[in-house]
């Protein structure tokens, strides 16, 4: 039996709505990140795409939230 893969696991680039959904951020935040140069985007024809590798690099660069244990 062959396992069915989720298309988001194999795709190399995502549309803005797809990248927003995967990253769990708003559309305006996505465009702000692109505009500030913090998240690279590529154009394919008239479409804007976010490469999987760039999205993963951006997410891994975010600081880790650590809850304070002092109370």
JOWOCOR-V952926 format. One record per backbone hydrogen bond with DSSP energy under -0.5 kcal/mol. CO is the residue of the C=O (numbers start at 0). NH is the residue of the N-H. Records with the same first field share a line. If there is no record, write none. Layout:
CO = NH ; NH
This chain:
2 = 4
5 = 8 ; 9
6 = 9 ; 10
11 = 51
13 = 49
14 = 18
15 = 19
16 = 20
17 = 21
18 = 22
19 = 23 ; 24
25 = 29
26 = 30
27 = 31
28 = 32
29 = 33
30 = 34
31 = 35
32 = 37 ; 38
33 = 36
41 = 48
42 = 44
43 = 46
46 = 43
47 = 15
48 = 41 ; 50
49 = 13
50 = 54
51 = 55
52 = 56
53 = 57
54 = 58
55 = 59
56 = 60
57 = 60 ; 61
58 = 61
